[in-house]
């Protein structure tokens, strides 16, 4: 890859944000996607970003491995796998922009539902119909645009989890899903030996971001945590729709 000093700066900042978002609030990961696209335009960008996400997922799982709510994940994983397969086969047929519009719209619809439903009725968000929509579209979103975080984040907000359970469940979810995506990304030529060499350079930067994220999470109360998740979700959804 023919990268300039500025490109390396973008990648370093993206790596820092990837580590930070995985062990804290989340959502700022969309900025990492944008920075990586600035440094490495085109289809190569997701191929560089995916191994970084996996490394950050591992750091997050190490920190929060005991707080995962596996019942939630076991309901979602088969549906996410279907979504990843749909994204893999459809990405060469349907323009990515169409997927992004659909994903952005679903994220905003889920947010409106989450904010609009009375507290005693929010268990509807955990029903099988909504779980099916979340699982399939999270799979499509993560395969096409590494953008499943907002969908999964809004879904988890309704599960009554504390901060560590939220981050621990999210961490295990994305570690397993991102590892599942690797063979598809290799087959599409998105991950190469050259891109992996670039990834190894920035592992220390990801680690620093992960440590900072864990420290920040400790200072947030639950209500502030929820509103930061919602704010990040809105930014991510608008980016998918408008750009």
VOGU-3710 file (C-alpha; in Angstrom, 3 decimals, decimal comma):
1> xxxxxxxxxx> 0,000/0,000/0,000  1,292/3,423/-0,943  0,483/5,437/2,178  1,490/8,978/3,128  2,388/10,207/6,605  -1,118/11,678/6,866  -2,616/8,300/5,959  -0,657/6,640/8,760  -1,953/9,331/11,100  -5,550/8,555/10,095
11> xxxxxxxxxx> -4,969/4,823/10,656  -3,355/5,418/14,055  -6,306/7,521/15,204  -8,722/4,910/13,843  -6,860/2,192/15,783  -7,024/4,253/18,987  -10,774/4,781/18,537  -11,346/1,096/17,790  -9,721/0,127/21,087  -11,566/2,846/22,985
21> xxxxxxxxxx> -15,017/2,047/21,616  -14,739/-1,676/22,349  -14,135/-1,212/26,085  -16,349/1,805/26,720  -19,490/3,428/25,351  -19,167/2,333/21,764  -20,472/4,298/18,819  -17,315/6,286/18,144  -16,288/3,282/16,076  -18,090/4,928/13,155
31> xxxxxxxxxx> -15,368/7,591/13,241  -12,778/4,832/12,894  -14,586/3,613/9,771  -14,501/7,129/8,311  -10,818/7,655/9,143  -9,866/4,300/7,649  -11,772/5,174/4,471  -9,819/8,444/4,241  -6,509/6,589/4,537  -7,423/3,596/2,372
41> xxxxxxxxxx> -10,289/4,344/-0,048  -12,393/1,613/-1,603  -12,967/-2,026/-0,686  -9,524/-2,449/0,924  -10,585/-0,318/3,903  -12,875/-2,910/5,599  -10,167/-5,533/5,105  -7,687/-3,457/7,112  -10,250/-2,551/9,755  -11,609/-6,046/10,465
51> xxxxxxxxxx> -8,434/-7,515/12,068  -8,109/-4,344/14,165  -11,658/-4,848/15,391  -10,874/-8,466/16,308  -7,784/-7,442/18,296  -9,850/-4,822/20,153  -12,614/-7,395/20,743  -10,048/-9,694/22,371  -8,890/-6,912/24,700  -12,524/-6,154/25,615
61> xxxxxxxxxx> -13,332/-9,816/26,263  -10,305/-10,102/28,556  -11,585/-7,125/30,580  -15,280/-8,101/30,689  -15,303/-11,860/30,006  -17,303/-12,680/33,155  -20,143/-10,273/32,438  -21,529/-11,705/29,182  -25,243/-12,601/29,060  -25,086/-15,677/26,847
71> xxxxxxxxxx> -28,843/-16,175/26,648  -29,156/-12,987/24,582  -26,349/-14,010/22,243  -27,583/-17,553/21,670  -30,895/-16,166/20,384  -29,118/-13,821/17,990  -26,185/-15,784/16,571  -28,070/-18,024/14,092  -29,901/-14,970/12,721  -26,689/-12,935/12,478
81> xxxxxxxxxx> -25,071/-15,769/10,525  -27,954/-15,623/8,030  -27,448/-11,852/7,739  -23,705/-12,239/7,100  -24,431/-14,729/4,311  -27,004/-12,377/2,767  -24,487/-9,519/2,903  -21,740/-11,677/1,389  -23,779/-12,792/-1,614  -25,677/-9,546/-2,142
91> xxxxxxxxxx> -22,782/-7,098/-1,862  -21,713/-7,763/-5,448  -25,287/-7,383/-6,766  -26,881/-4,584/-4,761  -25,077/-1,230/-4,324  -23,657/-0,733/-0,834  -25,542/2,581/-0,632  -28,880/0,753/-0,719  -27,847/-1,397/2,239  -26,634/1,650/4,131
101> xxxxxxxxxx> -29,937/3,483/3,667  -31,895/0,452/4,878  -29,605/-0,103/7,867  -29,683/3,583/8,830  -33,479/3,642/8,630  -33,825/0,553/10,801  -31,441/1,993/13,401  -33,492/5,202/13,669  -36,763/3,242/13,800  -35,419/1,113/16,653
111> xxxxxxxxxx> -34,276/4,220/18,507  -37,709/5,850/18,148  -39,332/2,645/19,380  -36,934/2,446/22,325  -37,577/6,050/23,368  -41,311/6,016/22,654  -42,416/2,826/24,356  -43,450/2,980/28,016  -40,958/1,219/30,261  -43,328/-1,650/31,054
121> xxxxxxxxxx> -43,774/-2,415/27,328  -40,150/-2,273/26,266  -39,855/-6,036/26,602  -41,386/-6,048/23,098  -37,894/-5,177/21,900  -36,772/-8,594/23,062  -39,569/-10,467/21,215  -38,797/-12,925/18,455  -39,900/-10,650/15,605  -37,662/-7,784/16,700
131> xxxxxxxxxx> -34,870/-10,223/17,595  -35,100/-11,654/14,079  -34,896/-8,213/12,465  -31,990/-7,190/14,697  -30,061/-10,407/14,089  -30,414/-10,462/10,306  -29,757/-6,761/9,772  -26,853/-6,772/12,234  -25,326/-9,563/10,154  -25,851/-7,655/6,909
141> xxxxxxxxxx> -24,581/-4,416/8,449  -21,410/-5,967/9,835  -20,583/-7,741/6,555  -21,277/-4,782/4,273  -20,161/-1,796/6,333  -18,809/-2,906/9,751  -21,857/-1,064/11,137  -23,702/-3,562/13,339  -22,800/-1,716/16,543  -25,695/0,793/16,545
151> xxxxxxxxxx> -28,311/-1,895/15,847  -26,984/-4,175/18,569  -26,503/-1,270/20,984  -30,147/-0,162/20,828  -31,249/-3,772/21,241  -29,070/-4,256/24,336  -30,371/-1,080/25,973  -33,724/-2,844/26,432  -32,279/-5,894/28,160  -31,866/-4,208/31,565
161> xxxxxxxxxx> -28,106/-4,789/31,684  -25,644/-2,857/33,801  -22,597/-1,214/32,170  -20,267/-4,185/32,499  -22,914/-6,666/31,313  -23,661/-4,411/28,337  -19,994/-4,136/27,312  -19,222/-7,782/28,125  -22,154/-9,087/26,065  -21,315/-6,727/23,198
171> xxxxxxxxxx> -17,636/-7,743/23,323  -18,292/-11,469/23,024  -20,894/-10,855/20,320  -18,543/-8,909/18,073  -15,536/-11,140/18,698  -17,472/-14,191/17,514  -19,198/-12,373/14,636  -15,982/-10,745/13,397  -14,129/-14,068/13,491  -17,018/-15,597/11,546
181> xxxxxxxxxx> -16,554/-12,900/8,878  -12,843/-13,585/8,321  -13,175/-16,431/5,751  -15,624/-14,353/3,707  -13,327/-11,323/3,783  -10,369/-13,499/2,749  -12,379/-14,954/-0,118  -13,327/-11,461/-1,289  -9,662/-10,447/-1,185  -10,266/-7,809/1,495
191> xxxxxxxxxx> -7,652/-9,232/3,898  -4,163/-9,724/2,458  -0,668/-10,334/3,807  0,070/-6,654/3,179  -2,979/-5,489/5,132  -2,106/-7,817/8,026  1,397/-6,325/8,240  -0,245/-2,925/8,587  -2,516/-4,293/11,324  0,431/-5,580/13,394
201> xxxxxxxxxx> 1,976/-2,103/13,412  -1,026/-0,660/15,247  -1,738/-3,343/17,896  -0,074/-1,212/20,635  -2,253/1,753/19,625  -5,386/-0,391/19,893  -4,281/-1,521/23,357  -3,816/2,080/24,528  -7,319/2,923/23,273  -8,756/-0,111/25,087
211> xxxxxxxxxx> -7,165/0,919/28,385  -8,463/4,485/28,008  -11,958/3,181/27,229  -12,023/1,017/30,344  -10,966/3,982/32,492  -13,654/6,248/31,010  -16,381/3,622/31,499  -15,624/3,520/35,214  -16,528/7,210/35,594  -19,894/7,052/33,804
221> xxxxxxxxxx> -23,186/6,491/35,612  -25,759/4,272/33,910  -28,051/7,060/32,723  -25,180/8,988/31,120  -23,996/5,712/29,570  -27,423/5,135/27,960  -27,649/8,650/26,521  -24,142/8,460/25,103  -25,098/5,188/23,398  -28,195/6,857/21,920
231> xxxxxxxxxx> -26,211/9,885/20,723  -23,629/7,649/19,053  -26,421/5,631/17,417  -27,962/8,773/15,912  -24,621/9,899/14,487  -23,975/6,466/12,989  -27,475/6,228/11,476  -27,290/9,694/9,925  -23,894/8,879/8,467  -25,268/5,733/6,831
241> xxx> -28,275/7,596/5,421  -26,588/10,817/4,271  -23,178/9,632/3,155
//
